[in-house]
């Protein structure tokens, strides 16, 4: 199940890039600053929430898979 949860995280994070623009500097800097550069220095859920502003939403994966609109 951890692989599927990784897909949820990826789809939800990417949905922000899609919403704001794939090359949006603000979003990419936030992702780097709040997720990539932090490693395991804090709880990963806290790091993700800091980047995304909310918990991961499984709906993003369902949309990616064409299951919902």
Secondary structure as a PSIPRED ss2 file (coil, helix, strand):
# PSIPRED VFORMAT (PSIPRED V4.0)

   1 X C   1.000  0.000  0.000
   2 X H   0.000  1.000  0.000
   3 X H   0.000  1.000  0.000
   4 X H   0.000  1.000  0.000
   5 X H   0.000  1.000  0.000
   6 X H   0.000  1.000  0.000
   7 X H   0.000  1.000  0.000
   8 X H   0.000  1.000  0.000
   9 X H   0.000  1.000  0.000
  10 X H   0.000  1.000  0.000
  11 X H   0.000  1.000  0.000
  12 X H   0.000  1.000  0.000
  13 X H   0.000  1.000  0.000
  14 X H   0.000  1.000  0.000
  15 X H   0.000  1.000  0.000
  16 X H   0.000  1.000  0.000
  17 X H   0.000  1.000  0.000
  18 X H   0.000  1.000  0.000
  19 X H   0.000  1.000  0.000
  20 X H   0.000  1.000  0.000
  21 X C   1.000  0.000  0.000
  22 X C   1.000  0.000  0.000
  23 X C   1.000  0.000  0.000
  24 X C   1.000  0.000  0.000
  25 X H   0.000  1.000  0.000
  26 X H   0.000  1.000  0.000
  27 X H   0.000  1.000  0.000
  28 X H   0.000  1.000  0.000
  29 X H   0.000  1.000  0.000
  30 X H   0.000  1.000  0.000
  31 X H   0.000  1.000  0.000
  32 X H   0.000  1.000  0.000
  33 X H   0.000  1.000  0.000
  34 X H   0.000  1.000  0.000
  35 X H   0.000  1.000  0.000
  36 X H   0.000  1.000  0.000
  37 X C   1.000  0.000  0.000
  38 X C   1.000  0.000  0.000
  39 X C   1.000  0.000  0.000
  40 X C   1.000  0.000  0.000
  41 X C   1.000  0.000  0.000
  42 X C   1.000  0.000  0.000
  43 X C   1.000  0.000  0.000
  44 X H   0.000  1.000  0.000
  45 X H   0.000  1.000  0.000
  46 X H   0.000  1.000  0.000
  47 X H   0.000  1.000  0.000
  48 X H   0.000  1.000  0.000
  49 X H   0.000  1.000  0.000
  50 X H   0.000  1.000  0.000
  51 X H   0.000  1.000  0.000
  52 X H   0.000  1.000  0.000
  53 X C   1.000  0.000  0.000
  54 X C   1.000  0.000  0.000
  55 X C   1.000  0.000  0.000
  56 X C   1.000  0.000  0.000
  57 X C   1.000  0.000  0.000
  58 X C   1.000  0.000  0.000
  59 X H   0.000  1.000  0.000
  60 X H   0.000  1.000  0.000
  61 X H   0.000  1.000  0.000
  62 X H   0.000  1.000  0.000
  63 X H   0.000  1.000  0.000
  64 X H   0.000  1.000  0.000
  65 X C   1.000  0.000  0.000
  66 X C   1.000  0.000  0.000
  67 X C   1.000  0.000  0.000
  68 X C   1.000  0.000  0.000
  69 X C   1.000  0.000  0.000
